[in-house]
Amino acid sequence: MTGASWPTYSETRWFSLYEVLEKISDLFPDLLTVMTRVATKKISPANSSKLLNLLLDPLLGRKLKIVLAAYVEGLKPLRNLCYWIESDATDIAFRVGERIEEFKALFPDGGMMKLPKTERLIMQVSSSMSMFICLHLMHYHKLTFHISPLYKFIEWATRSIDNDGGGYTAPALPVATPSTSTPRVTVAQINRQVNAAHPRRPTRAASAGVSAATRALESVQQTRQREQQEAQAAAAEAAANAQVEAAREAARVAALEQALRDEANRPPLTPDEWRAEVMTGLLPAIEYIMDRISEGGDRYDAMQFYSGARIFDPSYAKTLSRAQAFALIDKMSVYPIFNKDGDNSIINRLKKTWPAYYKNATQVQAKFGNNMREDKDKAGISTWHYRMSLRLGSELIDDVQCRYCTSGNRHCTCYNDAKVWWEACEMAALVLPSLGTSERAFSMLSNMFGDKQSKLLSDALQLGLMLAFNKRKV
């Protein structure tokens, strides 16, 4: 009918579903036309009729348009971040910290970023809803206004064409009449109503009416009979209390469900109510991400490491002070191998050789960007560290005096010590924020070599896979 099929999406990657909804949002103005033709041709009649009724509903149709626009606009930065993390660049471990910080800056203090497109829709819908309510009031209450130009226009629009009017006929009012003055029911109010309707049973003291003197005069048989009676009474009381609690819980659930239905039938009217409606749907997703990467979250250590790994970018490192650099190096201590060997750990060696690294970083003129699609060399940072380690070896041979310390000792250890940055860079590059690269490598391996080639020499497998993955030709 449209000349193109609906795009598909992955069940495991939410951002592929986002692509589908983004496409629907772009084509939303034509969606009513398409669904009308679908319903007319009786294609999937049950589903198409439901969707068509939703689009034709003056309240739900507007709500769907706004919610869909807010979803697409509000979660676009998260979609872009996920796609970027799924890239196969070698330097992604050194850049992902900056990208996540940029993402967090869009939502300061747990709030929501600005949504200009959604805001325009909200203002349009709010204006149309005000007009909608005014027309209903005039239609049902036979009101005539002559004060404001708006009222004059409404009065003209509701007159018949024969009477030189606009010929507008107001449709039936919704089941739940919108009202901004009616307070929304809270859970606490519902609990109070349920408690009043279903009071708890009074508790019975186990020893009521039985004195210590009477029990002392009981025979063994009387004691046994009394204990049996008390046990039966306690069981009966527990069963009755359980029934009361079950009735209270059922009443509470029913009241909450009714409140939700009443709330669903009450459409937002003012711009503030529409914004609150949008935030209710979007903020939980953002809060979920923020909670996981903040202190106490299960991804906080990973976030710390990626924040510290930014120091491997020489174009960023040359902007740091000594204290800032040491703070970033300490963040990488969550990586166990960086803390190995005590005083000779990689963390301590990085701090020791920071002056040498900083001096070399200040000579870097290029800025390593974080746009993986535009960067031709997706391993610029790793390549720089590798070449720097090679140059340190040649400097050790050529230099008469050490360029990194003031000792003047030709045979100092500064050159060899500074190679720890390449060693740490190699290890940090292996800490990937996503399994996307590994999945692509295994998929490429299975496509290149079948079951009959499983006994091929490992060197041949490795060479073939590396050439294919790096897009190199022999």
PLY file of the C-alpha trace (Angstrom):
ply
format ascii 1.0
element vertex 474
property float x
property float y
property float z
element edge 473
property int vertex1
property int vertex2
end_header
0.00 0.00 0.00
2.80 2.41 0.89
5.41 0.82 -1.35
7.65 -0.08 1.60
7.50 -2.57 4.47
7.64 -1.63 8.14
11.20 -1.69 9.51
12.05 -4.54 11.86
13.83 -4.37 15.21
15.88 -6.54 17.57
14.36 -8.02 20.72
17.60 -7.53 22.66
18.57 -3.99 21.64
15.94 -1.40 22.56
17.50 1.26 20.35
16.56 -0.69 17.21
12.91 -0.45 18.36
13.55 3.27 18.81
14.39 3.47 15.09
10.96 2.05 14.24
9.15 4.50 16.53
11.20 7.38 15.16
10.08 6.44 11.65
6.44 6.28 12.77
6.79 9.67 14.48
8.14 11.25 11.28
5.23 9.80 9.28
2.59 10.45 11.95
0.70 13.08 9.86
0.10 10.40 7.19
-0.64 7.60 9.64
-4.38 8.33 9.78
-4.65 8.14 5.99
-2.75 4.86 5.85
-4.76 3.25 8.65
-8.04 4.37 7.05
-7.08 2.54 3.85
-5.90 -0.48 5.83
-9.19 -0.68 7.72
-11.20 -0.13 4.51
-9.43 -3.06 2.84
-10.01 -5.14 6.02
-6.33 -5.90 6.50
-5.98 -7.28 10.05
-9.45 -5.90 10.88
-9.25 -6.35 14.66
-5.97 -4.47 15.12
-6.45 -1.90 12.37
-9.88 -0.89 13.70
-8.50 -0.41 17.22
-5.64 1.76 15.98
-7.96 3.73 13.71
-10.35 4.42 16.60
-7.41 5.55 18.71
-6.21 7.96 16.02
-9.73 9.34 15.52
-10.29 9.90 19.23
-9.91 13.66 19.85
-8.14 13.07 23.17
-6.19 9.83 22.75
-5.00 10.78 19.28
-3.44 13.99 20.57
-1.96 12.17 23.55
-0.39 9.52 21.31
1.17 12.18 19.11
2.71 14.04 22.05
3.92 10.93 23.88
5.49 9.52 20.72
7.22 12.82 19.93
8.52 13.06 23.51
9.82 9.48 23.43
11.71 10.07 20.19
13.08 13.47 21.17
13.85 12.69 24.81
15.62 9.38 24.26
17.55 10.33 21.13
20.75 11.17 23.08
20.58 7.75 24.76
20.06 6.04 21.39
23.07 7.87 19.94
25.19 6.91 22.95
24.23 3.23 22.62
25.06 3.17 18.91
28.39 4.87 19.60
29.26 2.35 22.31
28.47 -0.48 19.87
31.17 0.73 17.46
34.32 -1.30 16.81
36.90 1.43 17.42
40.02 0.51 19.39
40.06 3.83 21.26
36.50 3.59 22.54
37.66 2.81 26.11
39.50 6.16 26.22
36.57 8.16 24.88
33.46 6.61 26.38
33.95 8.45 29.70
33.69 11.81 27.95
30.61 10.73 26.00
28.83 9.55 29.13
29.68 12.81 30.94
28.21 14.74 28.00
25.08 12.59 28.23
24.77 13.21 31.98
25.11 16.96 31.41
21.92 16.89 29.32
19.94 15.83 32.40
21.20 18.00 35.29
20.06 17.13 38.82
17.94 14.26 37.56
15.81 16.60 35.45
14.86 16.39 31.81
16.49 18.04 28.84
14.56 20.59 26.81
12.24 19.12 24.20
11.46 21.96 21.75
9.50 19.85 19.25
7.38 18.29 22.00
6.89 21.70 23.60
5.46 23.08 20.33
3.03 20.16 20.12
1.98 20.68 23.75
1.19 24.34 23.14
-0.75 23.50 19.97
-2.75 20.76 21.68
-3.40 22.89 24.76
-4.80 25.67 22.56
-6.95 23.26 20.60
-8.20 21.64 23.84
-9.21 25.07 25.15
-11.12 25.72 21.94
-12.63 22.23 22.17
-13.95 22.88 25.69
-15.29 26.33 24.81
-17.23 24.91 21.87
-18.71 22.22 24.10
-19.75 24.79 26.68
-21.47 26.87 24.05
-23.13 23.84 22.50
-24.51 22.40 25.74
-25.25 25.60 27.65
-26.39 27.74 24.69
-23.96 30.48 25.67
-23.40 33.55 23.52
-20.37 35.79 24.01
-19.82 39.24 22.53
-16.85 40.45 24.57
-13.70 38.89 23.20
-12.75 38.35 19.54
-12.17 34.70 20.44
-15.71 34.33 21.73
-17.04 36.11 18.67
-15.21 33.64 16.49
-16.61 30.71 18.50
-20.12 32.13 18.25
-19.72 32.44 14.47
-18.23 28.94 14.14
-21.20 27.31 15.89
-23.85 29.05 13.80
-25.33 27.16 10.89
-24.24 27.85 7.36
-27.75 29.05 6.52
-27.36 31.65 9.25
-24.02 32.88 7.82
-22.04 30.83 10.36
-19.29 28.27 10.26
-21.61 25.28 10.59
-19.62 23.57 13.36
-21.44 20.79 15.21
-19.86 19.87 18.55
-19.36 16.14 19.11
-20.37 14.31 22.26
-18.42 15.06 25.42
-15.94 12.46 26.70
-17.10 10.06 29.39
-14.86 11.64 32.02
-15.25 15.40 31.85
-11.87 17.12 32.19
-11.59 19.21 35.31
-8.52 21.04 36.52
-10.13 21.80 39.88
-10.65 18.15 40.87
-7.71 16.98 43.03
-6.10 13.75 41.95
-6.58 10.82 44.29
-3.44 9.74 46.13
-2.49 6.31 47.43
-2.73 7.59 51.02
-6.32 8.69 50.45
-7.21 5.30 49.02
-5.62 3.52 52.00
-7.63 5.65 54.43
-10.86 4.86 52.59
-10.11 1.12 52.58
-9.15 1.13 56.28
-12.42 2.84 57.17
-14.46 0.37 55.13
-12.59 -2.71 56.38
-11.49 -2.21 60.01
-9.10 -4.71 61.53
-10.39 -7.25 64.04
-9.59 -6.48 67.72
-6.74 -8.57 69.06
-7.51 -11.16 71.76
-5.09 -11.65 74.62
-4.05 -15.29 74.83
-4.26 -15.31 78.58
-7.46 -13.24 78.99
-9.81 -14.58 81.66
-7.39 -17.13 82.95
-5.65 -16.25 86.14
-2.40 -17.71 87.33
-4.14 -19.11 90.43
-6.75 -20.97 88.37
-4.09 -22.51 86.11
-2.16 -23.62 89.16
-5.18 -25.68 90.32
-5.73 -27.35 86.90
-5.20 -31.04 86.47
-3.05 -32.37 83.67
-6.13 -33.28 81.66
-7.68 -29.83 82.19
-4.47 -28.14 81.12
-4.34 -30.26 77.97
-7.95 -29.44 77.13
-7.40 -25.72 77.73
-4.32 -25.64 75.52
-6.21 -27.44 72.73
-9.05 -24.93 73.00
-6.63 -22.00 72.95
-4.84 -23.44 69.91
-8.15 -23.88 68.07
-9.23 -20.35 69.01
-5.89 -18.92 67.87
-6.13 -20.78 64.55
-9.69 -19.53 64.02
-8.62 -15.98 64.85
-5.66 -16.18 62.46
-7.92 -17.46 59.67
-10.42 -14.65 60.30
-7.66 -12.05 60.33
-6.28 -13.49 57.09
-9.71 -13.16 55.48
-10.00 -9.56 56.67
-6.53 -8.71 55.35
-7.30 -10.41 52.04
-10.50 -8.39 51.75
-8.61 -5.18 52.61
-5.93 -5.92 50.02
-8.51 -6.76 47.35
-10.37 -3.53 48.11
-7.11 -1.57 47.99
-6.12 -3.05 44.62
-9.59 -2.42 43.21
-9.52 1.18 44.43
-6.09 1.79 42.94
-7.12 0.29 39.61
-10.25 2.44 39.57
-8.16 5.52 40.35
-5.84 4.66 37.46
-8.81 4.25 35.12
-10.25 7.57 36.26
-6.87 9.20 35.78
-6.54 7.71 32.28
-9.95 9.12 31.33
-8.91 12.53 32.58
-6.78 14.03 29.82
-4.17 16.71 30.54
-5.43 20.19 29.73
-2.83 22.80 30.64
0.75 22.87 29.32
2.03 22.04 32.82
-0.15 18.93 32.97
1.05 17.82 29.54
4.67 18.32 30.60
4.05 16.29 33.74
2.48 13.54 31.61
5.56 13.45 29.38
8.01 13.46 32.29
6.18 10.59 33.97
6.97 8.38 31.00
10.51 9.54 30.22
12.21 10.18 33.54
12.15 6.55 34.78
14.35 5.52 31.84
16.84 8.32 32.51
16.80 7.66 36.27
17.48 3.97 35.62
20.64 4.83 33.67
21.80 7.46 36.17
21.26 5.16 39.16
23.41 2.43 37.62
26.37 4.66 36.77
26.21 6.76 39.96
27.84 5.88 43.27
26.25 2.74 44.67
25.15 1.52 41.24
26.36 -1.75 39.71
28.13 0.13 36.88
29.76 2.78 39.04
33.20 1.11 39.04
33.13 0.84 35.25
32.18 4.51 35.02
35.09 5.39 37.30
37.52 3.46 35.14
36.33 5.07 31.89
36.51 8.52 33.47
40.11 7.85 34.46
41.02 6.34 31.09
40.49 9.71 29.46
44.03 10.54 30.60
45.38 8.35 27.81
44.16 10.95 25.31
47.19 13.26 25.04
45.10 16.15 23.69
43.09 16.01 26.94
45.99 15.13 29.24
47.90 18.31 28.36
45.03 20.38 29.86
45.32 18.71 33.30
47.14 19.78 36.40
49.20 17.31 38.41
46.43 16.91 41.02
43.77 16.35 38.35
45.95 13.79 36.59
46.59 11.83 39.78
42.85 11.84 40.56
42.12 10.30 37.15
44.87 7.71 37.57
43.44 6.72 40.96
40.03 6.12 39.35
41.58 3.37 37.25
42.56 1.47 40.41
39.23 -0.41 40.17
40.92 -2.44 37.41
42.68 -5.16 39.50
45.66 -5.63 37.20
46.55 -1.95 37.60
47.05 -2.49 41.35
49.22 -5.57 41.06
52.79 -5.70 42.49
52.31 -3.22 45.34
54.60 -0.19 45.10
55.60 -1.21 41.59
51.99 -1.29 40.40
50.94 0.33 37.16
49.03 3.01 39.10
52.17 4.10 40.97
54.34 3.91 37.85
51.88 6.09 35.94
52.06 8.72 38.67
55.84 8.51 38.77
56.19 9.08 35.02
53.44 11.69 34.70
55.90 14.59 34.13
57.46 12.76 31.14
54.05 11.88 29.70
52.77 15.41 30.21
55.78 16.89 28.45
55.22 14.67 25.41
51.46 15.34 25.44
52.00 19.13 25.30
53.70 18.66 21.93
50.58 17.05 20.41
48.80 19.51 18.10
46.06 17.19 16.85
42.79 16.75 18.76
41.55 13.19 18.92
37.81 13.44 18.27
35.14 11.05 19.48
33.13 10.77 16.26
33.90 7.21 15.23
32.06 7.47 11.90
34.08 10.46 10.69
37.47 9.41 12.08
39.44 7.54 9.45
41.87 6.24 12.05
39.77 4.74 14.85
42.86 3.90 16.86
44.57 7.29 16.93
45.24 7.32 20.69
46.59 3.76 20.77
48.76 4.44 17.74
50.22 7.57 19.37
51.14 5.66 22.54
52.72 2.87 20.52
54.82 5.27 18.50
55.74 7.17 21.64
57.06 3.97 23.22
59.20 3.35 20.14
60.49 6.91 20.17
61.45 6.61 23.82
63.84 3.83 22.84
65.51 5.94 20.16
65.70 8.96 22.49
67.53 6.84 25.06
70.19 6.15 22.45
70.41 9.61 20.90
70.05 11.95 23.89
73.16 12.95 25.77
71.22 14.39 28.67
67.78 13.22 29.94
65.00 15.45 28.67
62.58 14.41 31.43
64.54 14.97 34.63
67.08 17.47 35.91
69.59 14.96 37.20
71.70 15.24 34.09
72.36 11.53 34.27
72.69 10.07 30.80
71.72 6.64 32.10
68.61 7.53 34.14
65.51 5.32 33.99
63.05 7.96 32.77
62.91 6.59 29.20
62.21 2.99 30.18
59.83 3.99 32.97
57.75 6.12 30.63
56.96 3.07 28.51
54.44 2.08 31.20
51.95 4.37 29.46
51.94 2.13 26.39
51.71 -0.95 28.62
48.71 0.50 30.49
47.16 1.75 27.25
47.19 -1.79 25.83
45.41 -3.15 28.89
42.86 -0.34 29.12
41.92 -0.76 25.46
40.70 -4.28 26.28
38.08 -2.99 28.73
35.24 -2.51 26.25
31.92 -0.97 27.32
29.99 -3.28 25.01
30.20 -6.79 23.59
29.42 -5.45 20.12
33.01 -5.72 18.91
33.42 -9.28 20.22
30.12 -10.36 18.68
31.14 -8.99 15.29
34.49 -10.76 15.50
32.91 -14.14 16.28
30.26 -13.61 13.60
32.95 -12.79 11.05
34.94 -15.86 12.09
31.96 -18.20 11.66
31.21 -16.71 8.24
34.80 -17.05 7.02
35.53 -20.58 8.25
33.03 -23.43 8.23
32.99 -26.72 10.13
35.26 -28.41 7.56
37.98 -25.86 8.29
37.92 -26.27 12.06
41.35 -27.96 12.06
43.00 -25.09 10.20
46.17 -23.80 11.86
45.44 -21.17 14.49
47.95 -18.79 12.87
45.97 -18.89 9.62
42.70 -18.30 11.49
44.16 -15.38 13.39
45.75 -13.79 10.32
42.60 -14.13 8.21
40.37 -12.73 10.93
42.68 -9.79 11.68
42.92 -8.82 8.02
39.16 -9.00 7.58
38.36 -7.16 10.82
40.79 -4.33 10.04
39.57 -4.19 6.43
43.04 -4.93 5.08
43.74 -6.62 1.76
46.71 -8.86 1.01
0 1
1 2
2 3
3 4
4 5
5 6
6 7
7 8
8 9
9 10
10 11
11 12
12 13
13 14
14 15
15 16
16 17
17 18
18 19
19 20
20 21
21 22
22 23
23 24
24 25
25 26
26 27
27 28
28 29
29 30
30 31
31 32
32 33
33 34
34 35
35 36
36 37
37 38
38 39
39 40
40 41
41 42
42 43
43 44
44 45
45 46
46 47
47 48
48 49
49 50
50 51
51 52
52 53
53 54
54 55
55 56
56 57
57 58
58 59
59 60
60 61
61 62
62 63
63 64
64 65
65 66
66 67
67 68
68 69
69 70
70 71
71 72
72 73
73 74
74 75
75 76
76 77
77 78
78 79
79 80
80 81
81 82
82 83
83 84
84 85
85 86
86 87
87 88
88 89
89 90
90 91
91 92
92 93
93 94
94 95
95 96
96 97
97 98
98 99
99 100
100 101
101 102
102 103
103 104
104 105
105 106
106 107
107 108
108 109
109 110
110 111
111 112
112 113
113 114
114 115
115 116
116 117
117 118
118 119
119 120
120 121
121 122
122 123
123 124
124 125
125 126
126 127
127 128
128 129
129 130
130 131
131 132
132 133
133 134
134 135
135 136
136 137
137 138
138 139
139 140
140 141
141 142
142 143
143 144
144 145
145 146
146 147
147 148
148 149
149 150
150 151
151 152
152 153
153 154
154 155
155 156
156 157
157 158
158 159
159 160
160 161
161 162
162 163
163 164
164 165
165 166
166 167
167 168
168 169
169 170
170 171
171 172
172 173
173 174
174 175
175 176
176 177
177 178
178 179
179 180
180 181
181 182
182 183
183 184
184 185
185 186
186 187
187 188
188 189
189 190
190 191
191 192
192 193
193 194
194 195
195 196
196 197
197 198
198 199
199 200
200 201
201 202
202 203
203 204
204 205
205 206
206 207
207 208
208 209
209 210
210 211
211 212
212 213
213 214
214 215
215 216
216 217
217 218
218 219
219 220
220 221
221 222
222 223
223 224
224 225
225 226
226 227
227 228
228 229
229 230
230 231
231 232
232 233
233 234
234 235
235 236
236 237
237 238
238 239
239 240
240 241
241 242
242 243
243 244
244 245
245 246
246 247
247 248
248 249
249 250
250 251
251 252
252 253
253 254
254 255
255 256
256 257
257 258
258 259
259 260
260 261
261 262
262 263
263 264
264 265
265 266
266 267
267 268
268 269
269 270
270 271
271 272
272 273
273 274
274 275
275 276
276 277
277 278
278 279
279 280
280 281
281 282
282 283
283 284
284 285
285 286
286 287
287 288
288 289
289 290
290 291
291 292
292 293
293 294
294 295
295 296
296 297
297 298
298 299
299 300
300 301
301 302
302 303
303 304
304 305
305 306
306 307
307 308
308 309
309 310
310 311
311 312
312 313
313 314
314 315
315 316
316 317
317 318
318 319
319 320
320 321
321 322
322 323
323 324
324 325
325 326
326 327
327 328
328 329
329 330
330 331
331 332
332 333
333 334
334 335
335 336
336 337
337 338
338 339
339 340
340 341
341 342
342 343
343 344
344 345
345 346
346 347
347 348
348 349
349 350
350 351
351 352
352 353
353 354
354 355
355 356
356 357
357 358
358 359
359 360
360 361
361 362
362 363
363 364
364 365
365 366
366 367
367 368
368 369
369 370
370 371
371 372
372 373
373 374
374 375
375 376
376 377
377 378
378 379
379 380
380 381
381 382
382 383
383 384
384 385
385 386
386 387
387 388
388 389
389 390
390 391
391 392
392 393
393 394
394 395
395 396
396 397
397 398
398 399
399 400
400 401
401 402
402 403
403 404
404 405
405 406
406 407
407 408
408 409
409 410
410 411
411 412
412 413
413 414
414 415
415 416
416 417
417 418
418 419
419 420
420 421
421 422
422 423
423 424
424 425
425 426
426 427
427 428
428 429
429 430
430 431
431 432
432 433
433 434
434 435
435 436
436 437
437 438
438 439
439 440
440 441
441 442
442 443
443 444
444 445
445 446
446 447
447 448
448 449
449 450
450 451
451 452
452 453
453 454
454 455
455 456
456 457
457 458
458 459
459 460
460 461
461 462
462 463
463 464
464 465
465 466
466 467
467 468
468 469
469 470
470 471
471 472
472 473
